[in-house]
Amino acid sequence: MSLPLADHAAPTQCSGAGCRAPAAWAVHWRNPRIHGVERVKVWLACDAHRSALADYLGARGFPVVVTAVGVTVAAVP
Ligand SMILES: [Zn+2]
C-alpha cells in the first residue's frame, strides 16, 4: 500500500514503542496541567496502536482527538 504523501515532510511512522509501521492515524492530545488549550501534541499511530495510544492518554485524563493522519486539529477541547 502506498499513500500519496510524497510532498508531505512530516514523519509518518507510528509512535508506538518499537513500531515502525506507517501511521494511518493522528492522535491529538494535550496535558491540561502543563499545556494551554491552544497547544496540541500529535502522536502518529498505525491501525494496531491507534486505540492503545488513545487509551494510554485517556487513562491519564488527557483530552484526545483521533483523526486520519495529515488532518490538523486547531485545539483539543
Ligand atoms: Zn504501531
N, CA, C, O and the ligand as a Tripos MOL2 file, in Angstrom:
@<TRIPOS>MOLECULE
protein
  309   307    78     0     0
PROTEIN
NO_CHARGES

@<TRIPOS>ATOM
      1 N           0.8490   -1.1950    0.0000 N.3       1 MET1
      2 CA          0.0000    0.0000    0.0000 C.3       1 MET1
      3 C           0.8830    1.2420    0.0000 C.2       1 MET1
      4 O           1.8260    1.3280    0.7860 O.2       1 MET1
      5 N           0.5950    2.1810   -0.8500 N.am      2 SER2
      6 CA          1.3190    3.4470   -0.8090 C.3       2 SER2
      7 C           0.3240    4.5840   -0.6560 C.2       2 SER2
      8 O          -0.7880    4.5440   -1.1830 O.2       2 SER2
      9 N           0.7540    5.5920    0.0760 N.am      3 LEU3
     10 CA         -0.1050    6.7360    0.3270 C.3       3 LEU3
     11 C           0.4450    7.9440   -0.4350 C.2       3 LEU3
     12 O           1.6580    8.0600   -0.6100 O.2       3 LEU3
     13 N          -0.4100    8.8190   -0.8770 N.am      4 PRO4
     14 CA          0.0380    9.9960   -1.6420 C.3       4 PRO4
     15 C           0.6320   11.0550   -0.7220 C.2       4 PRO4
     16 O           0.0500   12.1240   -0.5370 O.2       4 PRO4
     17 N           1.8050   10.7500   -0.1410 N.am      5 LEU5
     18 CA          2.3990   11.6440    0.8390 C.3       5 LEU5
     19 C           3.7450   12.1940    0.3680 C.2       5 LEU5
     20 O           4.5370   12.6810    1.1750 O.2       5 LEU5
     21 N           3.9980   12.1150   -0.9280 N.am      6 ALA6
     22 CA          5.3230   12.4790   -1.4340 C.3       6 ALA6
     23 C           5.7080   13.9120   -1.0700 C.2       6 ALA6
     24 O           6.8860   14.1980   -0.8530 O.2       6 ALA6
     25 N           4.7430   14.8030   -1.0010 N.am      7 ASP7
     26 CA          5.0590   16.1990   -0.7060 C.3       7 ASP7
     27 C           4.9100   16.5220    0.7790 C.2       7 ASP7
     28 O           4.9950   17.6820    1.1830 O.2       7 ASP7
     29 N           4.6910   15.5020    1.5710 N.am      8 HIS8
     30 CA          4.4450   15.7170    2.9940 C.3       8 HIS8
     31 C           5.7300   15.4470    3.7660 C.2       8 HIS8
     32 O           6.2150   14.3160    3.7860 O.2       8 HIS8
     33 N           6.2820   16.4730    4.4000 N.am      9 ALA9
     34 CA          7.5860   16.3460    5.0290 C.3       9 ALA9
     35 C           7.5090   15.7400    6.4260 C.2       9 ALA9
     36 O           8.5200   15.2660    6.9450 O.2       9 ALA9
     37 N           6.3340   15.7460    7.0400 N.am     10 ALA10
     38 CA          6.2220   15.2680    8.4170 C.3      10 ALA10
     39 C           6.4600   13.7650    8.4790 C.2      10 ALA10
     40 O           6.1430   13.0430    7.5340 O.2      10 ALA10
     41 N           7.0190   13.2940    9.5970 N.am     11 PRO11
     42 CA          7.1890   11.8540    9.7460 C.3      11 PRO11
     43 C           5.8430   11.1530    9.7640 C.2      11 PRO11
     44 O           4.8740   11.6730   10.3170 O.2      11 PRO11
     45 N           5.7790    9.9790    9.1630 N.am     12 THR12
     46 CA          4.5130    9.2640    9.0910 C.3      12 THR12
     47 C           4.6520    7.8640    9.6480 C.2      12 THR12
     48 O           3.9630    6.9370    9.2240 O.2      12 THR12
     49 N           5.5610    7.7260   10.6120 N.am     13 GLN13
     50 CA          5.7630    6.4290   11.2400 C.3      13 GLN13
     51 C           5.0270    6.3900   12.5690 C.2      13 GLN13
     52 O           4.9620    7.3900   13.2840 O.2      13 GLN13
     53 N           4.4770    5.2360   12.8910 N.am     14 CYS14
     54 CA          3.7300    5.0550   14.1310 C.3      14 CYS14
     55 C           4.5760    5.4420   15.3480 C.2      14 CYS14
     56 O           5.7770    5.1790   15.3920 O.2      14 CYS14
     57 N           3.9240    6.0760   16.3390 N.am     15 SER15
     58 CA          4.6090    6.4830   17.5700 C.3      15 SER15
     59 C           4.6500    5.3630   18.6050 C.2      15 SER15
     60 O           5.2440    5.5300   19.6700 O.2      15 SER15
     61 N           4.0340    4.2380   18.3100 N.am     16 GLY16
     62 CA          4.0330    3.1250   19.2540 C.3      16 GLY16
     63 C           5.4460    2.6470   19.5440 C.2      16 GLY16
     64 O           6.3020    2.6660   18.6590 O.2      16 GLY16
     65 N           5.6960    2.2200   20.7730 N.am     17 ALA17
     66 CA          7.0380    1.7970   21.1680 C.3      17 ALA17
     67 C           7.5250    0.6570   20.2850 C.2      17 ALA17
     68 O           6.8910   -0.3960   20.2070 O.2      17 ALA17
     69 N           8.6480    0.8740   19.6280 N.am     18 GLY18
     70 CA          9.2480   -0.1660   18.8020 C.3      18 GLY18
     71 C           8.5270   -0.4390   17.5010 C.2      18 GLY18
     72 O           8.9060   -1.3510   16.7670 O.2      18 GLY18
     73 N           7.5100    0.3210   17.2040 N.am     19 CYS19
     74 CA          6.7160    0.0840   15.9990 C.3      19 CYS19
     75 C           7.2400    0.9380   14.8590 C.2      19 CYS19
     76 O           7.4340    2.1440   15.0110 O.2      19 CYS19
     77 N           7.4660    0.3110   13.7280 N.am     20 ARG20
     78 CA          7.9690    1.0410   12.5680 C.3      20 ARG20
     79 C           6.9400    1.0520   11.4340 C.2      20 ARG20
     80 O           7.2680    1.3580   10.2870 O.2      20 ARG20
     81 N           5.7160    0.7210   11.7640 N.am     21 ALA21
     82 CA          4.6720    0.6920   10.7440 C.3      21 ALA21
     83 C           4.3130    2.1100   10.3150 C.2      21 ALA21
     84 O           4.4260    3.0480   11.1040 O.2      21 ALA21
     85 N           3.8830    2.2670    9.0670 N.am     22 PRO22
     86 CA          3.4250    3.5800    8.6350 C.3      22 PRO22
     87 C           2.1530    3.9620    9.3860 C.2      22 PRO22
     88 O           1.2810    3.1250    9.6200 O.2      22 PRO22
     89 N           2.0600    5.2240    9.7580 N.am     23 ALA23
     90 CA          0.9120    5.6800   10.5320 C.3      23 ALA23
     91 C          -0.2870    5.9440    9.6320 C.2      23 ALA23
     92 O          -0.1490    6.4970    8.5410 O.2      23 ALA23
     93 N          -1.4600    5.5440   10.0980 N.am     24 ALA24
     94 CA         -2.7050    5.8340    9.3920 C.3      24 ALA24
     95 C          -3.5460    6.8370   10.1740 C.2      24 ALA24
     96 O          -4.4850    7.4320    9.6450 O.2      24 ALA24
     97 N          -3.1870    7.0130   11.4520 N.am     25 TRP25
     98 CA         -3.9910    7.8490   12.3520 C.3      25 TRP25
     99 C          -3.1170    8.8710   13.0570 C.2      25 TRP25
    100 O          -1.9300    8.6470   13.2970 O.2      25 TRP25
    101 N          -3.7370   10.0010   13.3820 N.am     26 ALA26
    102 CA         -3.0730   11.0210   14.1830 C.3      26 ALA26
    103 C          -3.8360   11.1630   15.4940 C.2      26 ALA26
    104 O          -5.0390   11.4240   15.5050 O.2      26 ALA26
    105 N          -3.1180   10.9880   16.5930 N.am     27 VAL27
    106 CA         -3.7220   11.1130   17.9230 C.3      27 VAL27
    107 C          -3.3080   12.4740   18.4850 C.2      27 VAL27
    108 O          -2.1530   12.6810   18.8580 O.2      27 VAL27
    109 N          -4.2670   13.3920   18.5390 N.am     28 HIS28
    110 CA         -4.0090   14.7490   19.0190 C.3      28 HIS28
    111 C          -4.3650   14.8040   20.5000 C.2      28 HIS28
    112 O          -5.4320   14.3390   20.9030 O.2      28 HIS28
    113 N          -3.4820   15.3650   21.3000 N.am     29 TRP29
    114 CA         -3.7400   15.3760   22.7350 C.3      29 TRP29
    115 C          -2.9950   16.5420   23.3730 C.2      29 TRP29
    116 O          -2.1540   17.1940   22.7530 O.2      29 TRP29
    117 N          -3.3410   16.7800   24.6520 N.am     30 ARG30
    118 CA         -2.5570   17.7200   25.4510 C.3      30 ARG30
    119 C          -2.7010   17.3420   26.9170 C.2      30 ARG30
    120 O          -3.6580   16.6840   27.3260 O.2      30 ARG30
    121 N          -1.7370   17.7740   27.6780 N.am     31 ASN31
    122 CA         -1.7930   17.6010   29.1310 C.3      31 ASN31
    123 C          -2.3190   18.9010   29.7260 C.2      31 ASN31
    124 O          -1.6040   19.9030   29.7380 O.2      31 ASN31
    125 N          -3.5590   18.9030   30.2200 N.am     32 PRO32
    126 CA         -4.1590   20.1560   30.6990 C.3      32 PRO32
    127 C          -3.4000   20.7820   31.8600 C.2      32 PRO32
    128 O          -3.5720   21.9680   32.1410 O.2      32 PRO32
    129 N          -2.5540   19.9930   32.5470 N.am     33 ARG33
    130 CA         -1.8000   20.5520   33.6800 C.3      33 ARG33
    131 C          -0.6390   21.4300   33.2150 C.2      33 ARG33
    132 O          -0.2270   22.3430   33.9300 O.2      33 ARG33
    133 N          -0.1140   21.1590   32.0240 N.am     34 ILE34
    134 CA          1.0590   21.9210   31.5680 C.3      34 ILE34
    135 C           0.8600   22.5850   30.2140 C.2      34 ILE34
    136 O           1.6460   23.4480   29.8250 O.2      34 ILE34
    137 N          -0.1960   22.1860   29.4840 N.am     35 HIS35
    138 CA         -0.4330   22.7540   28.1560 C.3      35 HIS35
    139 C          -1.6890   23.6220   28.1690 C.2      35 HIS35
    140 O          -2.7130   23.2330   28.7300 O.2      35 HIS35
    141 N          -1.6060   24.7910   27.5540 N.am     36 GLY36
    142 CA         -2.7910   25.6010   27.3410 C.3      36 GLY36
    143 C          -3.6780   24.9630   26.2920 C.2      36 GLY36
    144 O          -3.2690   24.0320   25.5990 O.2      36 GLY36
    145 N          -4.9160   25.4780   26.1810 N.am     37 VAL37
    146 CA         -5.8850   24.8560   25.2760 C.3      37 VAL37
    147 C          -5.4460   24.9700   23.8230 C.2      37 VAL37
    148 O          -5.8930   24.1900   22.9820 O.2      37 VAL37
    149 N          -4.5690   25.9390   23.5110 N.am     38 GLU38
    150 CA         -4.1170   26.1320   22.1270 C.3      38 GLU38
    151 C          -3.0080   25.1650   21.7490 C.2      38 GLU38
    152 O          -2.6330   25.0690   20.5800 O.2      38 GLU38
    153 N          -2.4800   24.4440   22.7390 N.am     39 ARG39
    154 CA         -1.3690   23.5250   22.4910 C.3      39 ARG39
    155 C          -1.9050   22.1670   22.0570 C.2      39 ARG39
    156 O          -2.7870   21.6060   22.7060 O.2      39 ARG39
    157 N          -1.3800   21.6480   20.9790 N.am     40 VAL40
    158 CA         -1.8070   20.3290   20.5010 C.3      40 VAL40
    159 C          -0.5750   19.4740   20.2400 C.2      40 VAL40
    160 O           0.2530   19.8120   19.3940 O.2      40 VAL40
    161 N          -0.4560   18.3710   20.9640 N.am     41 LYS41
    162 CA          0.5950   17.4030   20.7140 C.3      41 LYS41
    163 C           0.0350   16.3370   19.7740 C.2      41 LYS41
    164 O          -1.1580   16.0360   19.8160 O.2      41 LYS41
    165 N           0.8890   15.7680   18.9280 N.am     42 VAL42
    166 CA          0.4020   14.7660   17.9720 C.3      42 VAL42
    167 C           1.2780   13.5160   18.0420 C.2      42 VAL42
    168 O           2.4990   13.5870   17.9040 O.2      42 VAL42
    169 N           0.6430   12.3970   18.2560 N.am     43 TRP43
    170 CA          1.2940   11.1060   18.0740 C.3      43 TRP43
    171 C           0.6890   10.4780   16.8310 C.2      43 TRP43
    172 O          -0.5100   10.6000   16.5840 O.2      43 TRP43
    173 N           1.5250    9.8050   16.0510 N.am     44 LEU44
    174 CA          1.0200    9.0860   14.8920 C.3      44 LEU44
    175 C           0.8610    7.6210   15.2530 C.2      44 LEU44
    176 O           1.6520    7.0720   16.0200 O.2      44 LEU44
    177 N          -0.1560    6.9950   14.7020 N.am     45 ALA45
    178 CA         -0.4390    5.6090   15.0690 C.3      45 ALA45
    179 C          -0.8330    4.7820   13.8540 C.2      45 ALA45
    180 O          -1.5130    5.2610   12.9470 O.2      45 ALA45
    181 N          -0.3920    3.5310   13.8570 N.am     46 CYS46
    182 CA         -0.8740    2.5720   12.8670 C.3      46 CYS46
    183 C          -2.2140    2.0120   13.3570 C.2      46 CYS46
    184 O          -2.6560    2.3310   14.4610 O.2      46 CYS46
    185 N          -2.8470    1.1920   12.5480 N.am     47 ASP47
    186 CA         -4.1320    0.6150   12.9530 C.3      47 ASP47
    187 C          -4.0200   -0.1340   14.2760 C.2      47 ASP47
    188 O          -4.9250   -0.0730   15.1090 O.2      47 ASP47
    189 N          -2.8960   -0.8480   14.4680 N.am     48 ALA48
    190 CA         -2.7450   -1.6770   15.6550 C.3      48 ALA48
    191 C          -2.5680   -0.8600   16.9320 C.2      48 ALA48
    192 O          -2.9550   -1.3090   18.0120 O.2      48 ALA48
    193 N          -1.9880    0.3340   16.8190 N.am     49 HIS49
    194 CA         -1.6730    1.1190   18.0180 C.3      49 HIS49
    195 C          -2.6290    2.2830   18.2590 C.2      49 HIS49
    196 O          -2.5240    2.9720   19.2730 O.2      49 HIS49
    197 N          -3.5460    2.5000   17.3450 N.am     50 ARG50
    198 CA         -4.4410    3.6510   17.4800 C.3      50 ARG50
    199 C          -5.1600    3.6650   18.8310 C.2      50 ARG50
    200 O          -5.1160    4.6610   19.5540 O.2      50 ARG50
    201 N          -5.8220    2.5520   19.1660 N.am     51 SER51
    202 CA         -6.6010    2.5440   20.4030 C.3      51 SER51
    203 C          -5.6920    2.4840   21.6230 C.2      51 SER51
    204 O          -6.0230    3.0540   22.6630 O.2      51 SER51
    205 N          -4.5480    1.8020   21.5150 N.am     52 ALA52
    206 CA         -3.6360    1.7030   22.6660 C.3      52 ALA52
    207 C          -3.0930    3.0750   23.0400 C.2      52 ALA52
    208 O          -3.0340    3.4170   24.2210 O.2      52 ALA52
    209 N          -2.6990    3.8610   22.0470 N.am     53 LEU53
    210 CA         -2.1650    5.1890   22.3330 C.3      53 LEU53
    211 C          -3.2590    6.1080   22.8670 C.2      53 LEU53
    212 O          -3.0260    6.8550   23.8170 O.2      53 LEU53
    213 N          -4.4330    6.0620   22.2770 N.am     54 ALA54
    214 CA         -5.5360    6.9070   22.7420 C.3      54 ALA54
    215 C          -5.9520    6.5190   24.1620 C.2      54 ALA54
    216 O          -6.2420    7.3800   24.9930 O.2      54 ALA54
    217 N          -5.9770    5.2060   24.4270 N.am     55 ASP55
    218 CA         -6.3610    4.7510   25.7640 C.3      55 ASP55
    219 C          -5.3160    5.1550   26.8050 C.2      55 ASP55
    220 O          -5.6630    5.5170   27.9290 O.2      55 ASP55
    221 N          -4.0430    5.0920   26.4290 N.am     56 TYR56
    222 CA         -2.9470    5.4790   27.3170 C.3      56 TYR56
    223 C          -3.1260    6.9260   27.7700 C.2      56 TYR56
    224 O          -2.9700    7.2470   28.9480 O.2      56 TYR56
    225 N          -3.4560    7.7880   26.8130 N.am     57 LEU57
    226 CA         -3.6420    9.2000   27.1330 C.3      57 LEU57
    227 C          -4.9410    9.4170   27.9000 C.2      57 LEU57
    228 O          -4.9830   10.1740   28.8700 O.2      57 LEU57
    229 N          -5.9960    8.7450   27.4550 N.am     58 GLY58
    230 CA         -7.2860    8.8970   28.1160 C.3      58 GLY58
    231 C          -7.2380    8.4450   29.5670 C.2      58 GLY58
    232 O          -7.9010    9.0260   30.4270 O.2      58 GLY58
    233 N          -6.4440    7.3970   29.8400 N.am     59 ALA59
    234 CA         -6.3280    6.8860   31.2020 C.3      59 ALA59
    235 C          -5.6780    7.9120   32.1250 C.2      59 ALA59
    236 O          -5.8730    7.8620   33.3390 O.2      59 ALA59
    237 N          -4.9110    8.8360   31.5630 N.am     60 ARG60
    238 CA         -4.2780    9.9020   32.3530 C.3      60 ARG60
    239 C          -5.1540   11.1380   32.4610 C.2      60 ARG60
    240 O          -4.7650   12.1360   33.0680 O.2      60 ARG60
    241 N          -6.3350   11.0640   31.8700 N.am     61 GLY61
    242 CA         -7.2490   12.1950   31.9490 C.3      61 GLY61
    243 C          -6.9630   13.2700   30.9270 C.2      61 GLY61
    244 O          -7.4640   14.3880   31.0460 O.2      61 GLY61
    245 N          -6.1510   12.9420   29.9060 N.am     62 PHE62
    246 CA         -5.8300   13.9330   28.8920 C.3      62 PHE62
    247 C          -6.9150   13.9210   27.8170 C.2      62 PHE62
    248 O          -7.3890   12.8500   27.4360 O.2      62 PHE62
    249 N          -7.3110   15.0830   27.3250 N.am     63 PRO63
    250 CA         -8.2350   15.1140   26.1890 C.3      63 PRO63
    251 C          -7.5330   14.5880   24.9370 C.2      63 PRO63
    252 O          -6.3700   14.9010   24.6830 O.2      63 PRO63
    253 N          -8.2640   13.7840   24.1600 N.am     64 VAL64
    254 CA         -7.7010   13.1260   22.9810 C.3      64 VAL64
    255 C          -8.6730   13.2620   21.8090 C.2      64 VAL64
    256 O          -9.8790   13.0780   21.9710 O.2      64 VAL64
    257 N          -8.1440   13.5820   20.6400 N.am     65 VAL65
    258 CA         -8.9260   13.5760   19.4010 C.3      65 VAL65
    259 C          -8.1460   12.7610   18.3780 C.2      65 VAL65
    260 O          -6.9820   13.0520   18.1030 O.2      65 VAL65
    261 N          -8.7880   11.7410   17.8140 N.am     66 VAL66
    262 CA         -8.1390   10.8940   16.8160 C.3      66 VAL66
    263 C          -8.7050   11.2170   15.4420 C.2      66 VAL66
    264 O          -9.9210   11.2500   15.2480 O.2      66 VAL66
    265 N          -7.7990   11.4580   14.4850 N.am     67 THR67
    266 CA         -8.2080   11.7350   13.1060 C.3      67 THR67
    267 C          -7.3540   10.8930   12.1670 C.2      67 THR67
    268 O          -6.4050   10.2370   12.5940 O.2      67 THR67
    269 N          -7.7000   10.9200   10.8950 N.am     68 ALA68
    270 CA         -6.8100   10.3470    9.8960 C.3      68 ALA68
    271 C          -5.5090   11.1380    9.8980 C.2      68 ALA68
    272 O          -5.5030   12.3320   10.1970 O.2      68 ALA68
    273 N          -4.4080   10.4700    9.5630 N.am     69 VAL69
    274 CA         -3.1170   11.1570    9.5460 C.3      69 VAL69
    275 C          -3.1480   12.2900    8.5070 C.2      69 VAL69
    276 O          -3.7250   12.1470    7.4290 O.2      69 VAL69
    277 N          -2.5190   13.4040    8.8550 N.am     70 GLY70
    278 CA         -2.4980   14.5520    7.9500 C.3      70 GLY70
    279 C          -3.5450   15.5850    8.2590 C.2      70 GLY70
    280 O          -3.4780   16.7060    7.7550 O.2      70 GLY70
    281 N          -4.5280   15.2280    9.0890 N.am     71 VAL71
    282 CA         -5.5670   16.1820    9.4730 C.3      71 VAL71
    283 C          -5.0440   17.0430   10.6230 C.2      71 VAL71
    284 O          -4.4940   16.5260   11.5960 O.2      71 VAL71
    285 N          -5.2190   18.3420   10.5030 N.am     72 THR72
    286 CA         -4.7830   19.2500   11.5490 C.3      72 THR72
    287 C          -5.9490   19.6140   12.4510 C.2      72 THR72
    288 O          -7.0500   19.9140   11.9890 O.2      72 THR72
    289 N          -5.6780   19.5790   13.7550 N.am     73 VAL73
    290 CA         -6.6860   19.9550   14.7420 C.3      73 VAL73
    291 C          -6.2320   21.2420   15.4240 C.2      73 VAL73
    292 O          -5.1120   21.3060   15.9310 O.2      73 VAL73
    293 N          -7.0700   22.2500   15.4430 N.am     74 ALA74
    294 CA         -6.6780   23.5550   15.9850 C.3      74 ALA74
    295 C          -6.5600   23.5230   17.5080 C.2      74 ALA74
    296 O          -5.7350   24.2300   18.0860 O.2      74 ALA74
    297 N          -7.3850   22.7020   18.1510 N.am     75 ALA75
    298 CA         -7.3670   22.6180   19.6130 C.3      75 ALA75
    299 C          -7.9960   21.3020   20.0340 C.2      75 ALA75
    300 O          -8.8560   20.7560   19.3430 O.2      75 ALA75
    301 N          -7.5460   20.7990   21.1910 N.am     76 VAL76
    302 CA         -8.1440   19.6130   21.7650 C.3      76 VAL76
    303 C          -8.9590   20.0540   22.9730 C.2      76 VAL76
    304 O          -8.3830   20.4200   23.9970 O.2      76 VAL76
    305 N         -10.2780   20.0280   22.8780 N.am     77 PRO77
    306 CA        -11.1080   20.5880   23.9480 C.3      77 PRO77
    307 C         -10.9750   19.8300   25.2630 C.2      77 PRO77
    308 O         -11.6160   20.1890   26.2500 O.2      77 PRO77
    309 ZN          2.1460    0.9400   15.5240 Zn       78 ZN78
@<TRIPOS>BOND
     1     1     2 1
     2     2     3 1
     3     3     4 2
     4     3     5 am
     5     5     6 1
     6     6     7 1
     7     7     8 2
     8     7     9 am
     9     9    10 1
    10    10    11 1
    11    11    12 2
    12    11    13 am
    13    13    14 1
    14    14    15 1
    15    15    16 2
    16    15    17 am
    17    17    18 1
    18    18    19 1
    19    19    20 2
    20    19    21 am
    21    21    22 1
    22    22    23 1
    23    23    24 2
    24    23    25 am
    25    25    26 1
    26    26    27 1
    27    27    28 2
    28    27    29 am
    29    29    30 1
    30    30    31 1
    31    31    32 2
    32    31    33 am
    33    33    34 1
    34    34    35 1
    35    35    36 2
    36    35    37 am
    37    37    38 1
    38    38    39 1
    39    39    40 2
    40    39    41 am
    41    41    42 1
    42    42    43 1
    43    43    44 2
    44    43    45 am
    45    45    46 1
    46    46    47 1
    47    47    48 2
    48    47    49 am
    49    49    50 1
    50    50    51 1
    51    51    52 2
    52    51    53 am
    53    53    54 1
    54    54    55 1
    55    55    56 2
    56    55    57 am
    57    57    58 1
    58    58    59 1
    59    59    60 2
    60    59    61 am
    61    61    62 1
    62    62    63 1
    63    63    64 2
    64    63    65 am
    65    65    66 1
    66    66    67 1
    67    67    68 2
    68    67    69 am
    69    69    70 1
    70    70    71 1
    71    71    72 2
    72    71    73 am
    73    73    74 1
    74    74    75 1
    75    75    76 2
    76    75    77 am
    77    77    78 1
    78    78    79 1
    79    79    80 2
    80    79    81 am
    81    81    82 1
    82    82    83 1
    83    83    84 2
    84    83    85 am
    85    85    86 1
    86    86    87 1
    87    87    88 2
    88    87    89 am
    89    89    90 1
    90    90    91 1
    91    91    92 2
    92    91    93 am
    93    93    94 1
    94    94    95 1
    95    95    96 2
    96    95    97 am
    97    97    98 1
    98    98    99 1
    99    99   100 2
   100    99   101 am
   101   101   102 1
   102   102   103 1
   103   103   104 2
   104   103   105 am
   105   105   106 1
   106   106   107 1
   107   107   108 2
   108   107   109 am
   109   109   110 1
   110   110   111 1
   111   111   112 2
   112   111   113 am
   113   113   114 1
   114   114   115 1
   115   115   116 2
   116   115   117 am
   117   117   118 1
   118   118   119 1
   119   119   120 2
   120   119   121 am
   121   121   122 1
   122   122   123 1
   123   123   124 2
   124   123   125 am
   125   125   126 1
   126   126   127 1
   127   127   128 2
   128   127   129 am
   129   129   130 1
   130   130   131 1
   131   131   132 2
   132   131   133 am
   133   133   134 1
   134   134   135 1
   135   135   136 2
   136   135   137 am
   137   137   138 1
   138   138   139 1
   139   139   140 2
   140   139   141 am
   141   141   142 1
   142   142   143 1
   143   143   144 2
   144   143   145 am
   145   145   146 1
   146   146   147 1
   147   147   148 2
   148   147   149 am
   149   149   150 1
   150   150   151 1
   151   151   152 2
   152   151   153 am
   153   153   154 1
   154   154   155 1
   155   155   156 2
   156   155   157 am
   157   157   158 1
   158   158   159 1
   159   159   160 2
   160   159   161 am
   161   161   162 1
   162   162   163 1
   163   163   164 2
   164   163   165 am
   165   165   166 1
   166   166   167 1
   167   167   168 2
   168   167   169 am
   169   169   170 1
   170   170   171 1
   171   171   172 2
   172   171   173 am
   173   173   174 1
   174   174   175 1
   175   175   176 2
   176   175   177 am
   177   177   178 1
   178   178   179 1
   179   179   180 2
   180   179   181 am
   181   181   182 1
   182   182   183 1
   183   183   184 2
   184   183   185 am
   185   185   186 1
   186   186   187 1
   187   187   188 2
   188   187   189 am
   189   189   190 1
   190   190   191 1
   191   191   192 2
   192   191   193 am
   193   193   194 1
   194   194   195 1
   195   195   196 2
   196   195   197 am
   197   197   198 1
   198   198   199 1
   199   199   200 2
   200   199   201 am
   201   201   202 1
   202   202   203 1
   203   203   204 2
   204   203   205 am
   205   205   206 1
   206   206   207 1
   207   207   208 2
   208   207   209 am
   209   209   210 1
   210   210   211 1
   211   211   212 2
   212   211   213 am
   213   213   214 1
   214   214   215 1
   215   215   216 2
   216   215   217 am
   217   217   218 1
   218   218   219 1
   219   219   220 2
   220   219   221 am
   221   221   222 1
   222   222   223 1
   223   223   224 2
   224   223   225 am
   225   225   226 1
   226   226   227 1
   227   227   228 2
   228   227   229 am
   229   229   230 1
   230   230   231 1
   231   231   232 2
   232   231   233 am
   233   233   234 1
   234   234   235 1
   235   235   236 2
   236   235   237 am
   237   237   238 1
   238   238   239 1
   239   239   240 2
   240   239   241 am
   241   241   242 1
   242   242   243 1
   243   243   244 2
   244   243   245 am
   245   245   246 1
   246   246   247 1
   247   247   248 2
   248   247   249 am
   249   249   250 1
   250   250   251 1
   251   251   252 2
   252   251   253 am
   253   253   254 1
   254   254   255 1
   255   255   256 2
   256   255   257 am
   257   257   258 1
   258   258   259 1
   259   259   260 2
   260   259   261 am
   261   261   262 1
   262   262   263 1
   263   263   264 2
   264   263   265 am
   265   265   266 1
   266   266   267 1
   267   267   268 2
   268   267   269 am
   269   269   270 1
   270   270   271 1
   271   271   272 2
   272   271   273 am
   273   273   274 1
   274   274   275 1
   275   275   276 2
   276   275   277 am
   277   277   278 1
   278   278   279 1
   279   279   280 2
   280   279   281 am
   281   281   282 1
   282   282   283 1
   283   283   284 2
   284   283   285 am
   285   285   286 1
   286   286   287 1
   287   287   288 2
   288   287   289 am
   289   289   290 1
   290   290   291 1
   291   291   292 2
   292   291   293 am
   293   293   294 1
   294   294   295 1
   295   295   296 2
   296   295   297 am
   297   297   298 1
   298   298   299 1
   299   299   300 2
   300   299   301 am
   301   301   302 1
   302   302   303 1
   303   303   304 2
   304   303   305 am
   305   305   306 1
   306   306   307 1
   307   307   308 2
@<TRIPOS>SUBSTRUCTURE
     1 MET1         2 RESIDUE 1 A MET
     2 SER2         6 RESIDUE 1 A SER
     3 LEU3        10 RESIDUE 1 A LEU
     4 PRO4        14 RESIDUE 1 A PRO
     5 LEU5        18 RESIDUE 1 A LEU
     6 ALA6        22 RESIDUE 1 A ALA
     7 ASP7        26 RESIDUE 1 A ASP
     8 HIS8        30 RESIDUE 1 A HIS
     9 ALA9        34 RESIDUE 1 A ALA
    10 ALA10       38 RESIDUE 1 A ALA
    11 PRO11       42 RESIDUE 1 A PRO
    12 THR12       46 RESIDUE 1 A THR
    13 GLN13       50 RESIDUE 1 A GLN
    14 CYS14       54 RESIDUE 1 A CYS
    15 SER15       58 RESIDUE 1 A SER
    16 GLY16       62 RESIDUE 1 A GLY
    17 ALA17       66 RESIDUE 1 A ALA
    18 GLY18       70 RESIDUE 1 A GLY
    19 CYS19       74 RESIDUE 1 A CYS
    20 ARG20       78 RESIDUE 1 A ARG
    21 ALA21       82 RESIDUE 1 A ALA
    22 PRO22       86 RESIDUE 1 A PRO
    23 ALA23       90 RESIDUE 1 A ALA
    24 ALA24       94 RESIDUE 1 A ALA
    25 TRP25       98 RESIDUE 1 A TRP
    26 ALA26      102 RESIDUE 1 A ALA
    27 VAL27      106 RESIDUE 1 A VAL
    28 HIS28      110 RESIDUE 1 A HIS
    29 TRP29      114 RESIDUE 1 A TRP
    30 ARG30      118 RESIDUE 1 A ARG
    31 ASN31      122 RESIDUE 1 A ASN
    32 PRO32      126 RESIDUE 1 A PRO
    33 ARG33      130 RESIDUE 1 A ARG
    34 ILE34      134 RESIDUE 1 A ILE
    35 HIS35      138 RESIDUE 1 A HIS
    36 GLY36      142 RESIDUE 1 A GLY
    37 VAL37      146 RESIDUE 1 A VAL
    38 GLU38      150 RESIDUE 1 A GLU
    39 ARG39      154 RESIDUE 1 A ARG
    40 VAL40      158 RESIDUE 1 A VAL
    41 LYS41      162 RESIDUE 1 A LYS
    42 VAL42      166 RESIDUE 1 A VAL
    43 TRP43      170 RESIDUE 1 A TRP
    44 LEU44      174 RESIDUE 1 A LEU
    45 ALA45      178 RESIDUE 1 A ALA
    46 CYS46      182 RESIDUE 1 A CYS
    47 ASP47      186 RESIDUE 1 A ASP
    48 ALA48      190 RESIDUE 1 A ALA
    49 HIS49      194 RESIDUE 1 A HIS
    50 ARG50      198 RESIDUE 1 A ARG
    51 SER51      202 RESIDUE 1 A SER
    52 ALA52      206 RESIDUE 1 A ALA
    53 LEU53      210 RESIDUE 1 A LEU
    54 ALA54      214 RESIDUE 1 A ALA
    55 ASP55      218 RESIDUE 1 A ASP
    56 TYR56      222 RESIDUE 1 A TYR
    57 LEU57      226 RESIDUE 1 A LEU
    58 GLY58      230 RESIDUE 1 A GLY
    59 ALA59      234 RESIDUE 1 A ALA
    60 ARG60      238 RESIDUE 1 A ARG
    61 GLY61      242 RESIDUE 1 A GLY
    62 PHE62      246 RESIDUE 1 A PHE
    63 PRO63      250 RESIDUE 1 A PRO
    64 VAL64      254 RESIDUE 1 A VAL
    65 VAL65      258 RESIDUE 1 A VAL
    66 VAL66      262 RESIDUE 1 A VAL
    67 THR67      266 RESIDUE 1 A THR
    68 ALA68      270 RESIDUE 1 A ALA
    69 VAL69      274 RESIDUE 1 A VAL
    70 GLY70      278 RESIDUE 1 A GLY
    71 VAL71      282 RESIDUE 1 A VAL
    72 THR72      286 RESIDUE 1 A THR
    73 VAL73      290 RESIDUE 1 A VAL
    74 ALA74      294 RESIDUE 1 A ALA
    75 ALA75      298 RESIDUE 1 A ALA
    76 VAL76      302 RESIDUE 1 A VAL
    77 PRO77      306 RESIDUE 1 A PRO
    78 ZN78       309 GROUP 0 **** ****
